[in-house]
């Protein structure tokens, strides 16, 4: 598992299988329901644990349903049987995985939209968290440089939307309860959390206004950071 994210109407999950791929290292999949969005109950195990990035999970995949550029979509069975966590990648094993399976052609995702999932290590990042104290609306954004290019998203909003549940939980804890805005760069993350390396899982939204837009679906750091996800307030 490399992504557990918020989306309109539900959740989205994605990760890599054991099957080798010459571009991505391992083959990506996005388990989906045949109808409607994946819900919290779908990614809760029989033991009551919610699936998290770096869980190694056994899914019952029913059939491949590519919907370009979302060619990684697979219809999955979430109830009988339920997804089962076999183990977790932590510590040095997690770090080695991130460094090993970086995408060799991420522009196929973020520009060409030939597929919709990739893992990168950006050269630099900056971002922001914003909480509207009146409406309670929370927003997380990130901009980054990679391979000599800048991926800034919307300048007015300060970057590409981040839908990673854990990263959003980190942002909520960073801001005061009454709301506010904070910006950060790489050095701020190191000073505050000891983060030395950042890896990003990038995805594409479903079609909106005739286009699929890049989003950050996973923020994975070395060392890892702690954040408590409130599943009642995503």
BELCORUR-V754819 format. One record per residue. N is the residue number from 1. RES is the residue in three letters. SS is DSSP state (H for helix, E for strand, C for the rest). PSI is psi in whole degrees, -180 to 180 (NA if undefined). OMEGA is omega in whole degrees, 0 to 359 (999 if undefined). Layout:
n=<N N>
res=<RES RES>
ss=<SS SS>
psi=<PSI PSI>
omega=<OMEGA OMEGA>
This chain:
n=<1 2 3 4 5 6 7 8 9 10 11 12 13 14 15 16 17 18 19 20 21 22 23 24 25 26 27 28 29 30 31 32 33 34 35 36 37 38 39 40 41 42 43 44 45 46 47 48 49 50 51 52 53 54 55 56 57 58 59 60 61 62 63 64 65 66 67 68 69 70 71 72 73 74 75 76 77 78 79 80 81 82 83 84 85 86 87 88 89 90 91 92 93 94 95 96 97 98 99 100 101 102 103 104 105 106 107 108 109 110 111 112 113 114 115 116 117 118 119 120 121 122 123 124 125 126 127 128 129 130 131 132 133 134 135 136 137 138 139 140 141 142 143 144 145 146 147 148 149 150 151 152 153 154 155 156 157 158 159 160 161 162 163 164 165 166 167 168 169 170 171 172 173 174 175 176 177 178 179 180 181 182 183 184 185 186 187 188 189 190 191 192 193 194 195 196 197 198 199 200 201 202 203 204 205 206 207 208 209 210 211 212 213 214 215 216 217 218 219 220 221 222 223 224 225 226 227 228 229 230 231 232 233 234>
res=<UNK UNK UNK UNK UNK UNK UNK UNK UNK UNK UNK UNK UNK UNK UNK UNK UNK UNK UNK UNK UNK UNK UNK UNK UNK UNK UNK UNK UNK UNK UNK UNK UNK UNK UNK UNK UNK UNK UNK UNK UNK UNK UNK UNK UNK UNK UNK UNK UNK UNK UNK UNK UNK UNK UNK UNK UNK UNK UNK UNK UNK UNK UNK UNK UNK UNK UNK UNK UNK UNK UNK UNK UNK UNK UNK UNK UNK UNK UNK UNK UNK UNK UNK UNK UNK UNK UNK UNK UNK UNK UNK UNK UNK UNK UNK UNK UNK UNK UNK UNK UNK UNK UNK UNK UNK UNK UNK UNK UNK UNK UNK UNK UNK UNK UNK UNK UNK UNK UNK UNK UNK UNK UNK UNK UNK UNK UNK UNK UNK UNK UNK UNK UNK UNK UNK UNK UNK UNK UNK UNK UNK UNK UNK UNK UNK UNK UNK UNK UNK UNK UNK UNK UNK UNK UNK UNK UNK UNK UNK UNK UNK UNK UNK UNK UNK UNK UNK UNK UNK UNK UNK UNK UNK UNK UNK UNK UNK UNK UNK UNK UNK UNK UNK UNK UNK UNK UNK UNK UNK UNK UNK UNK UNK UNK UNK UNK UNK UNK UNK UNK UNK UNK UNK UNK UNK UNK UNK UNK UNK UNK UNK UNK UNK UNK UNK UNK UNK UNK UNK UNK UNK UNK UNK UNK UNK UNK UNK UNK UNK UNK UNK UNK UNK UNK>
ss=<C C E E E E E C C E E E E E E E E E E E E C C C E E E E E E E E C C C C C E C H H H H E C C C C C E C C C C E E E E C E E E E E C C E C C E C C E E E E E C C C C C C E E E E E C C H H H H H H H H H H C C C C C C H H H H C C C C C C E E E E C C C E E E E E E E E C C C C C C E E E E E E E E E C C E E E C C E C C C C E E E E C E H H H H H H H H H H C C C C C E E E E E E H H H H H H H H C C C E E E E E E E E C C C E C C E C C E E E E E E E E E C C C C C C C C C C C C>
psi=<128 1 128 109 161 140 165 121 0 -145 166 139 154 158 -174 145 -176 -7 125 151 134 -21 -44 -4 -56 154 132 148 156 101 130 165 156 -39 143 -178 158 136 169 -41 -29 -29 23 127 171 -24 -3 8 137 136 143 157 139 3 137 113 140 119 150 99 128 -53 153 132 74 136 80 135 6 64 -8 -1 132 128 130 156 119 -6 -54 94 165 155 144 128 121 -37 179 150 122 163 -133 -33 -41 -44 -45 -40 -48 -43 -29 -37 42 143 136 -8 60 -20 -20 -25 -60 -22 -53 -26 43 -22 -178 9 138 161 128 163 103 154 -33 158 159 155 -172 158 144 132 119 110 -24 -51 -19 4 131 141 137 134 156 138 154 160 140 129 34 5 155 133 93 -15 -139 119 -36 -32 -6 25 -171 140 141 122 -1 122 -42 -41 -39 -36 -39 -44 -40 -40 -27 -38 154 156 -29 -1 171 -168 136 144 153 159 -179 -46 -33 -38 -37 -42 -38 -39 -2 17 126 -28 144 132 142 130 123 137 178 138 167 164 127 122 39 11 152 126 140 142 155 113 -8 127 109 128 160 118 169 160 158 137 136 116 126 103 -9 -5 74 NA>
omega=<178 179 167 194 176 172 180 177 181 182 174 178 179 178 182 175 176 185 181 176 187 181 186 181 173 184 177 166 174 178 180 172 178 178 177 184 170 180 182 179 180 182 174 183 177 179 177 180 176 181 182 172 180 160 171 194 173 178 170 181 186 179 177 177 180 179 190 6 182 185 183 185 172 172 183 173 184 186 182 2 175 173 184 178 180 180 175 170 181 174 185 178 177 180 180 179 181 182 185 192 174 181 179 180 184 178 174 178 192 178 184 181 174 175 192 182 175 177 182 169 184 176 177 178 165 183 180 171 179 176 176 183 181 183 185 180 180 181 175 182 178 172 183 171 179 177 179 180 176 176 190 184 179 178 182 183 172 174 182 178 175 183 179 184 183 179 178 176 176 180 178 180 181 185 175 183 182 178 180 186 173 175 180 171 182 184 178 179 178 182 186 187 182 182 182 179 178 175 183 167 183 176 175 175 167 185 177 182 176 182 173 189 177 173 176 184 178 174 185 189 173 352 178 178 179 175 181 181 174 186 175 182 184 999>
